[in-house]
């Protein structure tokens, strides 16, 4: 299943390669299992690239004794007076 296009080049059998027929065969149908795997993989990569900066910022804020949500200094406080977040 595909679209055959004449490339105008010599057949591969004359060049010592395997016989692939006349012209170039282009795919015209979607291979759904491969499409689904690729979509899931690249969606995961994009999600990690977009979510990672926020995770790092919140981790650094907690490590420095600040509110993870807004960055307010929580020294001696149980909850954040700025946004209401927990310590």
Buried (B, 14 or more C-beta within 10 A) or exposed (E): EEEEEEEEEEEEEEEEEEEEEEBEEEEEEEEEEEEEEEEEEEEEEEEEEEEEEEEEEBEEBEEEEBBBBEBBEBEEEEEBEEEEBEE
